[in-house]
């Protein structure tokens, strides 16, 4: 009876050690990479309507996202993982038309802000994970009772949050 207990205890200890001493590739965020460093090149703004500082804001948010959600260190050049890209679209579209007044003029009740980026990703540790010219986009709507200037910062933050998640999932989470 005592020897069975010892064997069972030994097996459980070995399983526990194996689980805690595994390769360290997976994290709670879903990141699965053996890389230790990442380089995020400054994104370019290739749009007509976007604010002048949008590319810098997006680049900084992307770097912060990788630092907060993985064990990767952001390095200025030659990281084991490398990301570069372009903001390709910053567009406003009217939505939800409504009739107003007796002259039946139609205007939109909502406006949609859409932002798109095109990303190149190089994984030097697992080249099969690399990709080129993959597009990511998201949008947010706001009522026409508000001016874009009033809601622009919060809309961009909301849109960036989703695009950052999508890029993260496509790169190191391998989704």
N, CA and C of each residue as an Amber inpcrd file, in Angstrom:
protein
   525
   0.8220000  -1.1870000   0.0000000   0.0000000   0.0000000   0.0000000
   0.8650000   1.2490000   0.0000000   1.9300000   1.2100000   0.8290000
   2.8230000   2.3460000   0.9160000   3.5720000   2.5610000  -0.4010000
   3.9440000   1.4830000  -1.0790000   4.6760000   1.6190000  -2.3460000
   3.7720000   2.1830000  -3.4470000   2.4960000   1.8420000  -3.4490000
   1.5530000   2.4190000  -4.4140000   1.4380000   3.9240000  -4.2040000
   1.3730000   4.3220000  -2.9490000   1.2900000   5.7450000  -2.6110000
   2.5350000   6.4880000  -3.1000000   3.7060000   5.8880000  -2.9060000
   4.9580000   6.5000000  -3.3600000   4.9970000   6.6180000  -4.8830000
   4.5660000   5.5770000  -5.5550000   4.5560000   5.5870000  -7.0310000
   3.5910000   6.6600000  -7.5270000   2.4160000   6.7020000  -6.9600000
   1.4190000   7.6990000  -7.3590000   1.9240000   9.1090000  -7.0800000
   2.5300000   9.3050000  -5.9270000   3.0920000  10.6130000  -5.5800000
   4.2060000  10.9890000  -6.5430000   5.0620000  10.0440000  -6.8720000
   6.1630000  10.3070000  -7.8090000   5.6410000  10.6980000  -9.1860000
   4.6100000  10.0040000  -9.6290000   4.0250000  10.3200000 -10.9380000
   3.4360000  11.7240000 -10.9310000   2.6990000  12.0510000  -9.8790000
   2.1070000  13.3910000  -9.7800000   3.1800000  14.4700000  -9.7190000
   4.2550000  14.2220000  -9.0010000   5.3500000  15.1920000  -8.9330000
   5.9840000  15.3640000 -10.3060000   6.2020000  14.2670000 -11.0210000
   6.7850000  14.3560000 -12.3660000   5.8700000  15.1250000 -13.3170000
   4.5780000  14.8790000 -13.2370000   3.6380000  15.6110000 -14.0810000
   3.6770000  17.0890000 -13.7410000   3.7070000  17.4030000 -12.4550000
   3.7700000  18.8080000 -12.0330000   5.0430000  19.4880000 -12.5010000
   6.1590000  18.8080000 -12.3810000   7.4320000  19.3860000 -12.8270000
   7.4180000  19.5840000 -14.3370000   6.9290000  18.5930000 -15.0700000
   6.8610000  18.6990000 -16.5250000   5.9640000  19.8650000 -16.9420000
   4.8440000  20.0220000 -16.2730000   3.9170000  21.1010000 -16.6250000
   4.5140000  22.4740000 -16.3580000   5.2470000  22.6080000 -15.2640000
   5.8100000  23.9210000 -14.9360000   7.1310000  24.1800000 -15.6410000
   7.7980000  23.1400000 -16.0920000   9.0900000  23.3060000 -16.7560000
   8.9960000  23.1370000 -18.2650000   7.7920000  23.2400000 -18.8210000
   7.6320000  23.0540000 -20.2600000   8.3950000  24.1180000 -21.0210000
   8.3420000  24.0650000 -22.3230000   9.1670000  24.9090000 -23.1720000
   8.8710000  26.3960000 -23.0310000   7.8190000  26.7690000 -22.3720000
   7.5490000  28.1910000 -22.1580000   7.0360000  28.9060000 -23.3980000
   6.4860000  28.1780000 -24.3380000   6.0410000  28.7710000 -25.5840000
   4.6650000  29.4130000 -25.4350000   3.8090000  28.8310000 -24.5870000
   2.4430000  29.3280000 -24.4760000   2.3060000  30.2360000 -23.2620000
   1.4340000  31.2090000 -23.3900000   1.1580000  32.1070000 -22.2800000
  -0.3440000  32.2190000 -22.1090000  -0.7700000  32.8890000 -21.0620000
  -2.1930000  33.0490000 -20.8190000  -2.8680000  33.8710000 -21.9070000
  -2.1160000  34.7030000 -22.6040000  -2.6960000  35.5270000 -23.6590000
  -2.8810000  34.7510000 -24.9580000  -2.3530000  33.5310000 -25.0180000
  -2.4640000  32.7430000 -26.2290000  -1.2420000  32.8770000 -27.1330000
  -0.2490000  33.6320000 -26.7000000   0.9530000  33.8210000 -27.5060000
   1.7240000  32.5090000 -27.5730000   2.1170000  32.1120000 -28.7620000
   2.8920000  30.8860000 -28.9240000   4.0500000  31.1570000 -29.8750000
   5.1670000  31.4950000 -29.2940000   6.3630000  31.7380000 -30.0810000
   7.5820000  31.4640000 -29.2220000   8.6530000  31.0560000 -29.8680000
   9.9050000  30.8730000 -29.1420000  10.7660000  32.1260000 -29.2280000
  10.3190000  33.0930000 -29.9880000  11.0670000  34.3420000 -30.1490000
  11.0990000  35.1150000 -28.8390000  12.1350000  35.9090000 -28.6920000
  12.2840000  36.7250000 -27.4910000  12.1990000  38.2160000 -27.7910000
  12.3810000  38.5940000 -29.0620000  12.3900000  40.0160000 -29.4150000
  11.4800000  40.2870000 -30.6130000  11.0140000  41.5230000 -30.6670000
  10.1790000  41.9520000 -31.7850000  10.5710000  43.3790000 -32.1610000
  10.6260000  43.6390000 -33.4470000  10.8510000  44.9800000 -33.9660000
   9.5780000  45.4330000 -34.6670000   9.0820000  46.5940000 -34.2620000
   7.9030000  47.1700000 -34.9050000   8.3590000  48.4490000 -35.5950000
   8.4330000  48.3940000 -36.9150000   8.8260000  49.5670000 -37.6910000
   7.6970000  50.5970000 -37.6460000   8.0610000  51.8480000 -37.8100000
   7.0680000  52.9350000 -37.8190000   6.0960000  52.7240000 -38.9780000
   4.8150000  52.6300000 -38.6660000   3.7960000  52.5070000 -39.7060000
   3.7130000  53.8240000 -40.4770000   3.3530000  53.7330000 -41.7450000
   3.2070000  54.9120000 -42.5850000   1.7300000  55.2490000 -42.7320000
   1.4370000  56.5150000 -42.8990000   0.0720000  56.9690000 -43.1380000
  -0.0900000  57.2250000 -44.6300000  -0.8570000  56.3700000 -45.2880000
  -1.0710000  56.5010000 -46.7200000  -2.5390000  56.8410000 -47.0020000
  -3.0930000  57.7520000 -46.2020000  -4.4910000  58.1440000 -46.3620000
  -4.5800000  59.6500000 -46.5340000  -5.6980000  60.1030000 -47.0370000
  -5.9030000  61.5400000 -47.2230000  -6.5750000  62.1890000 -46.0190000
  -7.4320000  61.4580000 -45.3160000  -8.2480000  62.0520000 -44.2780000
  -7.7340000  61.8790000 -42.8550000  -6.8450000  60.9350000 -42.6330000
  -6.4090000  60.6320000 -41.2670000  -5.5830000  61.7710000 -40.6770000
  -5.6440000  61.9260000 -39.3580000  -4.8120000  62.9280000 -38.7000000
  -3.3260000  62.6350000 -38.9450000  -2.5310000  63.6580000 -38.9090000
  -1.1060000  63.5220000 -39.2250000  -0.3790000  62.5670000 -38.2780000
  -0.8080000  62.4860000 -37.0330000  -0.0880000  61.6660000 -36.0540000
  -0.6470000  60.2490000 -35.8990000  -1.5570000  59.8510000 -36.7580000
  -2.2040000  58.5480000 -36.5930000  -1.2150000  57.3820000 -36.7110000
  -0.2750000  57.4710000 -37.6220000   0.6830000  56.3760000 -37.8100000
   1.5630000  56.2130000 -36.5780000   2.0180000  57.3040000 -36.0310000
   2.8490000  57.2390000 -34.8260000   2.0420000  56.6840000 -33.6450000
   0.8040000  57.1420000 -33.4900000  -0.0440000  56.6270000 -32.4160000
  -0.2750000  55.1250000 -32.5610000  -0.5540000  54.6890000 -33.7920000
  -0.8010000  53.2640000 -34.0170000   0.4540000  52.4420000 -33.7260000
   1.5930000  52.9000000 -34.1920000   2.8510000  52.1810000 -33.9640000
   3.1250000  52.0410000 -32.4700000   2.9600000  53.1260000 -31.7260000
   3.2110000  53.0850000 -30.2850000   2.2350000  52.1490000 -29.5770000
   0.9840000  52.1750000 -29.9850000  -0.0160000  51.2820000 -29.3790000
   0.3140000  49.8150000 -29.6870000   0.8000000  49.5520000 -30.9100000
   1.1590000  48.1820000 -31.2810000   2.3370000  47.6820000 -30.4400000
   3.3480000  48.5000000 -30.2780000   4.4890000  48.1260000 -29.4260000
   4.0240000  47.8480000 -28.0030000   3.2170000  48.7350000 -27.4600000
   2.6990000  48.5600000 -26.0970000   1.9040000  47.2700000 -25.9750000
   1.1100000  46.9610000 -26.9890000   0.2660000  45.7640000 -26.9410000
   1.1270000  44.5020000 -26.8470000   2.1810000  44.4230000 -27.6510000
   3.0570000  43.2500000 -27.5960000   3.7810000  43.1620000 -26.2590000
   4.2020000  44.2810000 -25.7180000   4.8880000  44.2580000 -24.4260000
   3.9530000  43.8370000 -23.3020000   2.7090000  44.2660000 -23.3550000
   1.7610000  43.9590000 -22.2860000   1.1610000  42.5610000 -22.3920000
   1.1250000  41.9930000 -23.5750000   0.4250000  40.7250000 -23.7740000
   1.3220000  39.5600000 -24.1700000   2.6180000  39.7570000 -24.0870000
   3.5540000  38.6640000 -24.3700000   4.8360000  38.9240000 -23.5860000
   5.7440000  37.9900000 -23.6620000   7.0330000  38.1690000 -22.9910000
   8.0810000  38.7500000 -23.9390000   7.6520000  39.1830000 -25.1170000
   8.5870000  39.7300000 -26.1030000   9.1310000  41.0850000 -25.6650000
  10.4010000  41.3020000 -25.9600000  11.0190000  42.6110000 -25.7590000
  11.0000000  43.3430000 -27.0900000  10.5770000  44.5850000 -27.0820000
  10.5860000  45.3990000 -28.2930000  11.9900000  45.9700000 -28.4510000
  12.5990000  45.6930000 -29.6090000  13.9410000  46.1980000 -29.9070000
  13.8630000  47.0650000 -31.1590000  14.7730000  48.0540000 -31.2860000
  14.6760000  48.9860000 -32.4110000  14.9580000  48.3690000 -33.7860000
  15.7530000  47.2980000 -33.8320000  16.0360000  46.6770000 -35.1320000
  16.4530000  45.2290000 -34.9650000  16.2740000  44.4660000 -36.0320000
  16.6810000  43.0660000 -36.1220000  16.0980000  42.1790000 -35.0260000
  14.8220000  42.3870000 -34.7000000  14.1470000  41.4860000 -33.7790000
  13.9050000  40.1460000 -34.4390000  13.7000000  39.1310000 -33.6340000
  13.4070000  37.8090000 -34.1910000  12.0560000  37.8200000 -34.9170000
  11.1630000  38.6900000 -34.4590000   9.9060000  38.9420000 -35.1460000
   9.9470000  40.3830000 -35.6350000   9.4130000  40.6250000 -36.8280000
   9.4630000  41.9760000 -37.3980000   8.1090000  42.3070000 -38.0300000
   7.6220000  43.4960000 -37.6730000   6.3410000  43.9510000 -38.2020000
   6.5290000  45.3290000 -38.8080000   5.9600000  45.5210000 -39.9820000
   5.9230000  46.8320000 -40.6100000   4.5930000  46.9570000 -41.3290000
   4.2000000  48.1920000 -41.6170000   2.9310000  48.3230000 -42.3010000
   2.5710000  49.7350000 -42.6690000   1.3670000  49.8450000 -43.2240000
   0.8560000  51.1070000 -43.7390000  -0.6080000  51.2360000 -43.3340000
  -0.9980000  52.4200000 -42.8950000  -2.4140000  52.7000000 -42.7030000
  -2.9570000  53.0570000 -44.0760000  -3.8530000  52.2250000 -44.5890000
  -4.2880000  52.3470000 -45.9780000  -5.6500000  53.0020000 -46.1500000
  -6.4310000  53.0510000 -45.0780000  -7.7780000  53.5970000 -45.2300000
  -8.2180000  54.2850000 -43.9450000  -8.8050000  55.4330000 -44.1130000
  -9.4160000  56.1970000 -43.0190000 -10.6120000  56.8610000 -43.6700000
 -11.7860000  56.2470000 -43.4820000 -12.9430000  56.6230000 -44.2900000
 -14.1680000  56.8670000 -43.4230000 -14.9500000  57.8510000 -43.8140000
 -16.2350000  58.1370000 -43.1940000 -17.3450000  57.7950000 -44.1840000
 -18.3300000  57.0010000 -43.7350000 -19.4680000  56.6290000 -44.5770000
 -20.7630000  56.9300000 -43.8430000 -21.7110000  57.5550000 -44.5180000
 -23.0180000  57.7700000 -43.8890000 -23.7910000  56.4530000 -43.7970000
 -24.5150000  56.2910000 -42.6800000 -25.3190000  55.0880000 -42.4580000
 -26.7160000  55.4820000 -42.0070000 -27.6220000  54.5480000 -42.0430000
 -28.9710000  54.6940000 -41.4970000 -29.6650000  55.9620000 -41.9580000
 -30.0190000  56.0570000 -43.2390000 -30.6890000  57.2630000 -43.7200000
 -32.0680000  57.4460000 -43.0840000 -32.4110000  58.6900000 -42.8330000
 -33.7370000  59.0280000 -42.2970000 -34.2750000  60.2220000 -43.0720000
 -35.6070000  60.2880000 -43.2020000 -36.2380000  61.4300000 -43.8710000
 -36.4530000  62.5360000 -42.8580000 -36.2650000  63.7590000 -43.3210000
 -36.4620000  64.8970000 -42.4220000 -37.3950000  65.9040000 -43.0860000
 -38.3120000  66.4480000 -42.3140000 -39.1520000  67.5420000 -42.7850000
 -40.1430000  67.1360000 -43.8600000 -40.8600000  68.1440000 -44.3510000
 -41.8880000  67.9100000 -45.3680000 -41.3080000  67.7870000 -46.7620000
 -40.0760000  68.2930000 -46.9570000 -39.4890000  68.2050000 -48.2940000
 -38.8460000  66.8310000 -48.5400000 -38.9270000  65.9610000 -47.5560000
 -38.4370000  64.5900000 -47.6690000 -36.9460000  64.4950000 -48.0030000
 -36.1670000  65.4470000 -47.5490000 -34.7240000  65.3100000 -47.7270000
 -34.2370000  64.1800000 -46.8350000 -33.2330000  63.5140000 -47.3040000
 -32.7120000  62.3650000 -46.5730000 -31.3060000  62.6780000 -46.1080000
 -31.0570000  62.3250000 -44.8560000 -29.7000000  62.4640000 -44.3330000
 -29.3930000  61.2270000 -43.5090000 -28.1470000  61.0220000 -43.2060000
 -27.7620000  59.8590000 -42.4140000 -27.9130000  60.1660000 -40.9390000
 -28.3570000  59.1650000 -40.2040000 -28.4890000  59.3020000 -38.7590000
 -27.1920000  58.9070000 -38.0590000 -26.4030000  58.0550000 -38.7190000
 -25.1300000  57.5890000 -38.1790000 -24.0350000  57.7500000 -39.2340000
 -22.8170000  57.8620000 -38.7420000 -21.6510000  57.8700000 -39.6280000
 -20.6990000  56.7940000 -39.1380000 -20.0900000  56.0910000 -40.0660000
 -19.1450000  55.0190000 -39.7330000 -17.7280000  55.4640000 -40.0800000
 -16.8360000  55.3440000 -39.0990000 -15.4060000  55.5660000 -39.3250000
 -14.7570000  54.1990000 -39.4730000 -14.0900000  53.9980000 -40.6100000
 -13.3840000  52.7460000 -40.8780000 -11.8950000  53.0340000 -41.0230000
 -11.0960000  52.2250000 -40.3710000  -9.6390000  52.3360000 -40.4890000
  -9.1100000  50.9700000 -40.9160000  -8.1870000  50.9700000 -41.8830000
  -7.5750000  49.7280000 -42.3520000  -6.0630000  49.8830000 -42.3770000
  -5.3860000  48.7880000 -42.0700000  -3.9210000  48.7610000 -42.1450000
  -3.5030000  47.5310000 -42.9410000  -2.3650000  47.6470000 -43.5990000
  -1.7700000  46.5180000 -44.3200000  -0.4540000  46.2010000 -43.6200000
  -0.2470000  44.9290000 -43.2820000   0.8730000  44.5250000 -42.4370000
   1.7370000  43.4860000 -43.1380000   3.0480000  43.6400000 -42.9560000
   4.0210000  42.6170000 -43.3300000   4.6220000  42.0920000 -42.0380000
   4.7120000  40.7720000 -41.9210000   5.2140000  40.1400000 -40.7010000
   6.2610000  39.1080000 -41.0590000   7.4150000  39.1890000 -40.4100000
   8.4940000  38.2290000 -40.6240000   8.7950000  37.5560000 -39.2900000
   8.7460000  36.2300000 -39.2940000   9.0910000  35.4280000 -38.1190000
  10.3560000  34.6660000 -38.4760000  11.4940000  35.0980000 -37.9530000
  12.7650000  34.4500000 -38.2910000  12.9230000  33.1060000 -37.5830000
  12.1570000  32.8730000 -36.5150000  12.2470000  31.5930000 -35.8080000
  11.3710000  30.5240000 -36.4600000  10.2740000  30.9210000 -37.0600000
   9.3530000  30.0220000 -37.7690000   8.9030000  30.7160000 -39.0530000
   9.7210000  30.6930000 -40.1080000   9.4110000  31.4250000 -41.3370000
   8.0470000  31.1110000 -41.9470000   7.5140000  29.9180000 -41.7010000
   6.1970000  29.5630000 -42.2630000   5.0860000  30.4300000 -41.6870000
   5.3180000  31.0840000 -40.5600000   4.3130000  31.9560000 -39.9420000
   4.3140000  33.3650000 -40.5320000   5.3150000  33.6920000 -41.3240000
   5.4290000  35.0300000 -41.9010000   4.3200000  35.2770000 -42.9290000
   3.9730000  36.5400000 -43.1210000   3.0190000  36.8980000 -44.1700000
   3.3210000  38.2930000 -44.6900000   2.7990000  38.5740000 -45.8820000
   3.0340000  39.8480000 -46.5390000   1.7000000  40.4310000 -46.9980000
   1.5440000  41.7370000 -46.8220000   0.3790000  42.4830000 -47.3080000
  -0.9670000  41.9500000 -46.8030000  -1.0280000  41.5550000 -45.5520000
  -2.3150000  41.1450000 -44.9740000  -3.0270000  42.3830000 -44.4520000
  -4.2930000  42.5120000 -44.7900000  -5.0790000  43.6820000 -44.3780000
  -5.8950000  43.3850000 -43.1300000  -5.9780000  44.3870000 -42.2740000
  -6.7780000  44.3380000 -41.0600000  -7.5850000  45.6240000 -41.0120000
  -8.8650000  45.5170000 -40.7070000  -9.6770000  46.7310000 -40.6190000
 -10.7680000  46.5450000 -39.5800000 -11.2690000  47.6660000 -39.1220000
 -12.3930000  47.6640000 -38.2020000 -13.0660000  49.0240000 -38.3050000
 -14.2420000  49.1390000 -37.7010000 -14.9970000  50.3890000 -37.8050000
 -15.7090000  50.6710000 -36.4950000 -16.1730000  51.8990000 -36.3710000
 -17.0190000  52.3150000 -35.2530000 -17.9890000  53.3610000 -35.7780000
 -19.2030000  53.3300000 -35.2600000 -20.2610000  54.2530000 -35.6840000
 -20.4850000  55.3230000 -34.6270000 -20.9020000  56.4940000 -35.0840000
 -21.2620000  57.5630000 -34.1560000 -22.4410000  58.3390000 -34.7230000
 -23.2820000  58.8960000 -33.8390000 -24.4690000  59.6220000 -34.3090000
 -24.0870000  60.9580000 -34.9400000 -24.8790000  61.3840000 -35.8970000
 -24.6070000  62.6460000 -36.5790000 -24.8700000  63.8680000 -35.7020000
 -25.4060000  63.6270000 -34.5270000 -25.5600000  64.7430000 -33.5990000
 -24.2130000  65.1380000 -33.0000000 -23.2110000  64.2910000 -33.2070000
 -21.8570000  64.5890000 -32.7360000 -20.9560000  64.8670000 -33.9250000
 -20.0450000  65.7650000 -33.7180000 -19.0440000  66.0860000 -34.7340000
 -17.9020000  65.0810000 -34.6010000 -17.2670000  64.7250000 -35.7050000
 -16.1510000  63.7820000 -35.6710000 -15.0780000  64.2410000 -34.6880000
 -14.7880000  65.5140000 -34.6480000 -13.7520000  66.0370000 -33.7530000
 -14.0550000  65.6760000 -32.2930000 -15.3430000  65.6670000 -31.9190000
 -15.7380000  65.3480000 -30.5490000 -15.4580000  63.8940000 -30.1820000
 -15.6010000  62.9930000 -31.1430000 -15.5190000  61.5600000 -30.8500000
 -14.3200000  60.8690000 -31.4980000 -13.5320000  61.6000000 -32.2300000
 -12.4620000  61.0050000 -33.0200000 -11.4800000  60.1800000 -32.1850000
 -11.0150000  60.7270000 -31.1030000 -10.0240000  60.0280000 -30.2830000
 -10.5770000  58.7140000 -29.7200000 -11.7920000  58.7450000 -29.1970000
 -12.3650000  57.5200000 -28.6210000 -12.6820000  56.4940000 -29.7160000
 -13.1370000  56.9400000 -30.8780000 -13.4040000  56.0160000 -31.9830000
 -12.1160000  55.3500000 -32.4670000 -11.0720000  56.1520000 -32.6320000
  -9.7930000  55.5930000 -33.0740000  -9.2710000  54.5780000 -32.0610000
  -9.4000000  54.8780000 -30.7730000  -8.9470000  53.9610000 -29.7350000
  -9.7050000  52.6360000 -29.8250000 -11.0200000  52.7180000 -29.9950000
 -11.8580000  51.5140000 -30.1010000 -11.4780000  50.6910000 -31.3380000
 -11.3010000  51.3570000 -32.4480000 -10.9340000  50.6710000 -33.6970000
  -9.5410000  50.0650000 -33.5780000  -8.5880000  50.8310000 -33.0630000
  -7.2270000  50.3240000 -32.8860000  -7.2190000  49.1030000 -31.9730000
  -8.0020000  49.1310000 -30.8980000  -8.0320000  47.9930000 -29.9770000
  -8.3470000  46.7020000 -30.7160000  -9.3390000  46.7210000 -31.5920000
  -9.7050000  45.5100000 -32.3160000  -8.6510000  45.1270000 -33.3550000
  -8.1090000  46.1020000 -34.0580000  -7.0750000  45.8080000 -35.0560000
  -5.8320000  45.2310000 -34.3740000  -5.4630000  45.7630000 -33.2150000
  -4.2980000  45.2480000 -32.4790000  -4.5170000  43.7940000 -32.0820000
  -5.6980000  43.4740000 -31.6020000  -6.0170000  42.0820000 -31.2430000
  -5.9030000  41.1880000 -32.4730000  -6.4430000  41.6470000 -33.5950000
  -6.4010000  40.8480000 -34.8270000  -4.9660000  40.6240000 -35.3020000
  -4.1310000  41.6590000 -35.2490000  -2.7290000  41.5150000 -35.6600000
  -2.0080000  40.5640000 -34.7120000  -2.1990000  40.7370000 -33.4210000
  -1.5780000  39.8640000 -32.4210000  -1.9620000  38.4160000 -32.6720000
  -3.2610000  38.1690000 -32.8890000  -3.7300000  36.8070000 -33.1410000
  -3.1480000  36.2320000 -34.4290000  -2.9960000  37.0500000 -35.4450000
  -2.4620000  36.5680000 -36.7330000  -0.9550000  36.3200000 -36.6810000
  -0.2750000  36.9720000 -35.7660000   1.1820000  36.8350000 -35.6970000
   1.5850000  35.7900000 -34.6650000   1.6030000  36.1440000 -33.4050000
   2.1440000  35.2070000 -32.4290000   1.1230000  34.2840000 -31.7960000
  -0.1500000  34.5630000 -31.9220000  -1.1440000  33.6290000 -31.4020000
  -1.5130000  32.5930000 -32.4640000  -1.1090000  32.8360000 -33.7170000
  -1.3200000  31.9040000 -34.8300000  -2.7770000  31.5030000 -34.9990000
  -3.6710000  32.4750000 -34.9840000  -5.1030000  32.2040000 -35.1780000
  -5.4840000  32.5210000 -36.5890000
